[in-house]
Structures are given as structure tokens and as C-alpha cells.
Amino acid sequence: MTDEKIRVLRGAVAAAIAYIETERTAPVGPPNPDAFDASLLASFSMDSPADPDAVVAALAAAGEAGAMRSTGGRYFGFVNGGVTPAALASSVLTSAWDQNAALAPMSPVSAAIDEVAARWIVDVLGLPEQSVASFCAGATVANLTGVIAARDALLARLGWDVQADGLFGAPPIDVITSAEAHVSALKAIRLAGLGASRVQEVPTDACGRLRPELMELSDRPALLVLQAGNVNTGHSDPFDAIIDRLDREKSWVHVDGAFGLWANAAPERRVHVKGVERADSWATDGHKWLNTPYDCGVFICSDSRALRSSMQMDASYVPTGAEERSLMNLGIQMSQAARAVPVWAVLATEGRAGVAAAIERCCALAEQAAARLTEASGGSIEVLAPVVLNQALFAFGDDARTDAVIEAVQASGECWVGGTTWQGRRAMRFSVSDVSTTEDDIDRAIGAVLRAAQT
Ligand SMILES: Cc1ncc(COP(=O)(O)O)c(C=O)c1O
């Protein structure tokens, strides 16, 4: 088995290297239907098991033709990050180790790395020192973890034990978000049994920021799910103004900062998330702006005792003490990949200054794209919200025209941009989340957008 593993892995690594060699030159876009033969994979059969070398060769061909080139600097879709060299290599190594990071006795190496990475994350994000961080599948899971911990803690303060007695008959709590909360935060609220129809969705300003003066507060405990980085505009809720209005004895503030929380790691952008450290819990991603591979979410909580009391699992065969740092007791999952390893690798190679510089560079490139497109089009390309982080939103006249431009850019293969509807208007989303994006990449993207806009 070992010899076969090494032989097959060599084939996979060679194919991965061949893919990476063209990541900056191959068209960025959906696969060419002539090259992407999905039937090749369908031709394998579970009734006649294949040789692993043939399986890897088929996968390599499928990836070469059908993988979205999102790591070559000119993919501006969604908020999908690239991957740094150390992050990629560390994740290959982690796969070879095949560690279960649920608890320390299962993997001394991942436990040691996890402990350091968790500490560094809290530090680099400028969050309260006593906070505990844990790793999970993504910001959606991290949001769910936060909402559950908040729900349990707020109800415990009223003498209600959700873990023992559930939610039926529990005293009501208020749930407050903005009308521009991300769907992931709303899903977390629904899954935690708090009811979508009970949520107070506070209106926002033109940039998507919650308007604190419109928040209706009652005497009941309140869970606020705020946002660092709106997925369309990159703007954040005004944390200080919101938190100043709260009775902190009776409130829990959770921040969905899937990408925007990283602004707090960059001294020049920190102003856009001012006051974010005053929250009780935070969700963010490694796989977005930190450029670790998928998947990697991070949950951070200033009250480790509250988190543990929601997430603790005990079984006689599981050797974990209540005070021991075990990821299975700091989040939802039991078995899990050692996601801390690529996080540690990025932070170890980039350092505080490197992370700050990468965040700043992405923001500056997004600003540059907005300024140059406005100027080159004589103002006919509209920027729908001031660029403060790595997101820019463009409109090209009416909705049909904007959609046509997005489609033409996607078809060009020069770069990839997505679409959205922002406050009633169709818009092109331009998200600079791959830290390998260069000024040349922005030049090429601007050229592609201008050509599409002129046709
Ligand atoms: C603000 C915000 N929250 C949550 C999410 C969901 O993150 P994930 O896909 O990692 O679960 C996203 C994804 O784009 C996001 O932008």
C-alpha cells in the first residue's frame, strides 16, 4: 500500500504542478465545452473498479479543463481567495498526515499548531486577548456557532438552560440584524431556532450599514448579529454607535466578518471596522482573504466558558478534560481536518506586516479599478458605493446593459467578475481577494471591462 500511495501521490503532485504552471496564463472562466469532457469521469464504474493511476489521470484532465482559474490573480468573483505557496504546501502535507484534529490525543502535531494558530489569529485580528479561536468549515458554520453560544448565554442569564430544556417555553429574546445581513447570518439564526420572522432587520444607509438610530431596543435580552464587510460594498456596521446603545448586561454582539474582519489586521483600513473588538464573538474565514485553501472558517469568542458550555461533548471513550483545548468542544464538529495548519503556515510566512500589506494591497487595487474605470469611461461607468475595502460595485447604465457587460467579461476569459443586485439595481461585483493579484492583473481586467462596455 505504501509504495502505491507514493507512486500515485507523485502523479497527483506532478499534475498539480502542471496546473499551477498555467494558473496565470490560462483563460479565467468556465471550461471550454470541447475540452471539458465530463463524460470521461462518468465512464468510470463502481462495478469495475479502476486503477488509482488512471483515476488520478482522469481527475487531472478534468481539473485542467474544468477548474475555475481562481488562483491566478484575475478572478474577482464572489469573495473567493487564492492560495499562498505555504498554505498550499502545508495543506498537501496535512493531507498526507491525515490527522483528525478533534482533540489533542488524536494528533499531537495538529494540537500544537492549533494552539499557536488560534492565539495568532486573535492577535493579528486585534481582538481581546482572552478570546478563544477555533477552526471550522467556513463563516457560515462560525456564524452558527456564535449564534448558538449567544442564545445559550443570554437565556442562561435569565435562568433558562437551553441545553437541558430546549427552546419550547423559553423566555423570548430580541434578535437584531441589518436589512443587509448576509444570508449566512440569517441561516444561522434560523438553524439556531430563533425564527427568521422574529428578526428585527434594521434599515441601512446607501452603503449597507445598519442605521443605529433606527434600532428598536426593548427590555428583553438582545442578540445582535452585525457585519464587518458587506459582501457587495465591503462597508461595515458602525459598531461603536450600535454598541453604545446597548445594555451590555443583557446583550450579545456577534459579528459576521467573513472577510471584512481582516480590515482590523491592516492599520490603514482598521478605521472601517472601528469598535469591532467590542463584540462578544466573531466569525471569519481563512479561505477568503487570508488565502488558505478551502475549507477554513474561524470562530472567535471572548467568553470561552460560554462557548464550551454550548459545545461540550463528553463520552467515556473520549479523553478530554473540560479545560483542555479540544476543537470538538469549541465548535460544532467532532472529527475535523487540521485546518489550523495552513492558517499557521500563512501567518508564519507572512507575519503581521505581510498580512497587513496584503490586505492593504487588495484594497488599493480595488480602489484603483474603480477610479480608472470611472475616468476611462468619462463617468458613464458608475461606482455604486465608495470603495473602502476590497469590494467594488459597478453599473453600466440599465440592468440589461450591466448584465450584458458582466456576461461579455466572463466570456472574454481575461478575468472573471460576478453580478448582484444592489439596492434595486443590477451591478458588477469586483472583489480583490486573491493576494497574488498585481497591478498588471488589474490593467488586464480594466481593459476587459472597458472592451465589454464598449460593445
Ligand atoms: C459577509 C459574509 N458572511 C458569510 C459568508 C459565508 O461564508 P462561507 O462561504 O465561508 O460560509 C460570506 C461569503 O461570501 C460573506 O461574504
The ligand as a Gaussian input file, in Angstrom:
#p B3LYP/6-31G(d) Opt

LIG

0 1
 C      -20.240000      38.601000       4.831000
 C      -20.244000      37.127000       4.605000
 N      -20.690000      36.303000       5.556000
 C      -20.701000      34.974000       5.406000
 C      -20.275000      34.378000       4.238000
 C      -20.304000      32.891000       4.110000
 O      -19.003000      32.386000       4.219000
 P      -18.676000      30.842000       3.943000
 O      -18.982000      30.644000       2.487000
 O      -17.243000      30.698000       4.268000
 O      -19.559000      30.015000       4.809000
 C      -19.808000      35.192000       3.199000
 C      -19.379000      34.606000       1.914000
 O      -19.116000      35.311000       0.962000
 C      -19.768000      36.598000       3.391000
 O      -19.290000      37.424000       2.438000

